[in-house]
Amino acid sequence: MSSESKRLSVLVAGGGVAGPCFAYWLTRAGLKPKPAITVIERAPAPRTQGQAIDIRDAAVTVMRKMGLEEAVRAHGTTETGILFVNEKGKTIAKFDASGDSEKQSMTSEYEILRADLAKVFIDATKDREGVQYIYGQRIVDISQDETGVDVTFTGDLAKQRYDLVVAADGAMSKTRQAIFGPDQPSHFNPLGGYMAFFSIPYDAELDEPPLWRWYNATGGISMMTRPHANPATSGAYLGLLTPEKKLHDQMEEALAQGVEAQKQLCKRIFQDAGWQGRRLCESMDAASDFYMASLTQVKMPKWSRGRCICLGDAAHSPTPLTGVGTSMAIEGAYLLAGELATSGGDVSQAFEKYEVFYRPIVEKAQKLPPGLPRIINPTTTLSLTLQRWVLSFVYNSGIHKLLRQFGDSKPRQLPEYNWTHE
């Protein structure tokens, strides 16, 4: 398809981070006429909460190219560092944010809630020519041939035909299944862990200063609180890691049964595990944004099929343990739109070049350092004692400040495309 041919019709499933970011860059791809881009989201309205995420490496460059650094900072969570504590809340170690976007610590210079970052990207695209957002819709069936993709939806949206479909609806993507068929076990790497996220009422005595507070207990238990931009709430995180990457039968059963079963199981596991366990579990009952999932990497052998492609976590979720999932989604959105620009809208050519370039980067990012995630989520008394000793030594010796100076300060270089400035 040349840049002067018929208008490219694009469907993006997912109004989170990757989808709107891709939509933005595709409007600047120089395709003529401008693409018609429809972004659908299964939620009835833009989401307003979600866990803390951050922006690192080449994704910082993408954000700046979009002119959104100020907006991202304005929605930031105000987190100033990470504090490891024991069961009584006493400090084991504390590591401050670096203050340097090119040498970031565990707390990024761009900490933001997922819904807030999505809003920043949506606001940057919703009024651009050719872009529309439709809520309360989900794809239930996809059939395609060499010339297009026929899509059937759950809501009142009529069946439509598109030139390109992008699945950007997360690690558990339903659109991916519509494209490729039922998910195959070989496409996933379960890490034997589970994480629940939800909001709790802010408590000035417990939540100040605005730090990421991290507590570990034996049995692979972790509990955390993190600040929100909204001064009325904080974020709560409950984690459970099994020995040797095994599945947890009760967790798997609760995931299948639904939110109430998940909350009840979390209470049994966490409320008497020390630190703020009771506070978090008591607040969990009233949390309308509770979400629990297994820690599983997505490792698709190929990201595209015909005229359909998976983007972000739907293609290659690294899990929250890596801290790079959001950044990879942003970078991938930029690259995919850029390859479509270079190819003049030739979907097949763009998909191939995108995957050849980006897959090695993604596979490197998905590789966990030796011992992770169990080093940071000990399962035995001995391993917990050793973890706390190491954290305390690194903190009190100041070694972490020295190591930071030797970190790679140069973000990954992005290809330059002929973007328009409209």
Summary of the structure (lengths in Angstrom):
residues: 422
radius of gyration: 21.7
end to end distance: 22.0
largest distance: 66.5
contacts: 1393
relative contact order: 0.18
helix: 35%
strand: 24%
